[in-house]
Amino acid sequence: MDMEYTYWKAKDGWFVGYLNIWPDHLTQGHDIPELEEMLLDIYEFYKEEQSEIVEKKTGRLKVTA
């Protein structure tokens, strides 16, 4: 099975990315292979957790400038 992910190279040189099915779980690696390894870890960890989530909710946070 293939899974899509989104990534970019940050200013500090790290590759940052997330699985497109779980965009709220970011990870990073020194290079693409390390990033992919970290993404696989996220997949293994969160695939079981996602089956337990009943409903996601949002909130608002007041931020001072």
Secondary structure as the mmCIF struct_conf table of DSSP 4:
data_model
#
loop_
_struct_conf.conf_type_id
_struct_conf.id
_struct_conf.beg_label_comp_id
_struct_conf.beg_label_asym_id
_struct_conf.beg_label_seq_id
_struct_conf.end_label_comp_id
_struct_conf.end_label_asym_id
_struct_conf.end_label_seq_id
STRN STRN1 TYR A 5 LYS A 9
TURN_TY1_P TURN_TY1_P1 LYS A 11 ASP A 12
BEND BEND1 GLY A 13 GLY A 13
STRN STRN2 PHE A 15 LEU A 19
TURN_TY1_P TURN_TY1_P2 ASN A 20 ILE A 21
TURN_TY1_P TURN_TY1_P3 PRO A 23 ASP A 24
STRN STRN3 THR A 27 GLY A 29
BEND BEND2 HIS A 30 ASP A 31
HELX_RH_AL_P HELX_RH_AL_P1 ILE A 32 GLN A 50
TURN_TY1_P TURN_TY1_P4 SER A 51 GLU A 52
#
